């Protein structure tokens, strides 16, 4: 192989390497700084305050959410939540509150580490007497505002304040052979406010 051919091959290889590096750099540049699309998971510490009509103290609990981001800004979330509450009344039993919510989240900002958002959705809820297993069942709407701080592309922490407008329309009482279901008339007010501290992986 003569010197001219060697120089030509080295120039060709160098050019190919340079083009590859340029293409890779452009791809990295074009990638979003944070990952908003696809599957995501959120684990939350939860504090819930009930309407005074339920005669319950604020309760502590947790929530687990599974989400899917179908655009940079919009995500669909399915969230399972629960909390335990003491009664304001003397010698009254503790109550367990639980819910399953489906909501749409809209991020107001996606390119910054700080990502504020709004959320709206609906859910089914229950309030269960721990001493008798008598359970109130209801449904309602939930709206919330929050902010996440992403310290890496896929992991962030955040806080959310939400309000749940719900009514209990059914009472379930355990009986031998099956639960006795009674419709409530009128419905019982179950409005609640919630505060969450969240770890999100997306």
N, C-alpha and C positions, 0 to 999 in steps of 0.2 A: 504494500500500500504506500503510495507516494505521499509526500508532505501535503500537496494540494488536497488530495482526497481526505487525509487525516484532519486537516483544518476544516474542510467542508462538513465532515461528520461531527466534529466537536462543536461547530457553530450550530448545526441542526439540533444536536442534543441540548445545547445550552438554550436555544430558542424555545424548544419544547418544554424544558424545565421552567423557564421564565413565564411562558403562557400558562402553565399549570398553576404556578404560584399566584399569578394575577387572577386567574379564574377562582381559585380557592379563597383569596382575599376578598374578592367581590361577593362570593357566596356568603362568607361570614358577615360581611358588611350588610348584606341584604336581609339576613336573619333578624327577626324581631328580638329586641333586648330581653323581653319577658315572654313566657309561654302562656298564652291565654286560651288557646284552642285545645280540644281533646278532653280526655278524662281528667278529673281532679277530685281530691278528697279533702275534707275539712273536719278537724276534731276540735270541739269547743267546750270550754267551761261556761256554765250557764247559771244566771240568776234571774228568777221570775217573781214578779209581784202581781198578786191577784186583786181583782176588784173587791172592795170592802164588803160587798154582799155575800161573799163566800166565807167571810170570817177566818181567813187564813193569813199566816205570816208569810213574808218573803221566803222563797225556797231556793235551794242550791241543787244543781244537777249538771247534766252534760248533754251534748248533741253530737251526732255523727252525720255528716253530709256527703253525698256522692253527686258530683256534678259533671256536666259536659258542656264545654265551650264550643258553640257552633259558629261564632265569629269572634273577633278580638274583643268585642264589647259585651256580647250577650251570652249568658250561660243559663242552662236549666239545672236546677238543684232539687234533689230528693233528700229530705232531712228527717232523721228520727231523733226525737228529743224527750227528755224526762227530768223531773225534779220532785223533791220531797218537801212537804209543807207541814208545819205545826199549826194547830188551831189557835185562834185568839181566845177561844172560850175555855174555861176551866175544865179539866178532865176530859176534854174532847180528843178524839183519836187523830193520829197523823193521816195525811192524805198524799197519795201519789198522783202527780199530774204527768200526762204523756201525750205525745202528738206525732203525727206523720204529715209533713208538709211538702208540697210541690210548688216551687217558686221560680220566677224569672229574675235574674240579676243583670243589671246594666252598669257597666263600668264607665264612669265619667272621664277617666284618664287611664291610658294603657302603656304609655311610653316612659313613665316615671316610676321610681321605686315606691312612691306614695300613690295609691290607686283608690280613690273614693268611689263608692257605688251606691246604688239604690236597689231595693228588692221588693217585689210584690208577688203574692201567691195566695194559696188556700190550703186548708188542711182539715183533718179529722182529729179530735181530741177526746181525752177521757180524764176523769177525776175520780179516783178510787179510794174508798174508806179502807184503811189497812186493817181495821179490827173486824169488820163485817163483810168485806169484799163487795159491798154495794158500790156500783159504778155508774157515774153519769157519763153519757156519751153525747158529743156534739160536733159541730163543724163551724168554720168561720174563715175570715180573711186575715192575712198578715202582711204588714208593710214594714220596711226597715231601711235604715241608712247606716252605712259603715265605711270603714277605710282599712285597707291592707297596706302593710309595708313589706316589700319583697327585698330581702337581703341577698338573694341569689335569683337566677332565672326561674327556678321552679319552686322555691320555698319562701313563704311569707307568714307574718303574724298580723293580726288585726283585731278590731273591736267593732261591734255592731249593736245598735239600739233599735228595738222593734216594738210594734204594738200589734196585739192580736184581738180582733173584734170577733168574738165567738159566742154562741149560745148552746146550752145543753138542752137537747130535745128528747132524751130517752134515759130511762133508769133501768139498770140491769141488777137483779137481786138473785144470788145463788139459791137454788132450791134442789131438793132431791129429784133426780131425773132430768135436770136441766135448769137453765137460768129463766127467771120470770122477767119478761120485758114489759115495761110500762112507759107509754108515751107521756111526756110532761106537757101540761097545758095550764098556764102559758110556759114558754121556754124559760130556762134559768140563765141569767146573765153570767157569762164566764170571761169577760174581758180581762186581758192580762198584758203587762209590759215585760220585756225581757232585755237583758244585757248579756252579750257574749264576748268572750276573749277566744280568738280562733287561731289555730295553726293550719295553714293551707299548703297543700302540695299539688302542683299542677304542671 
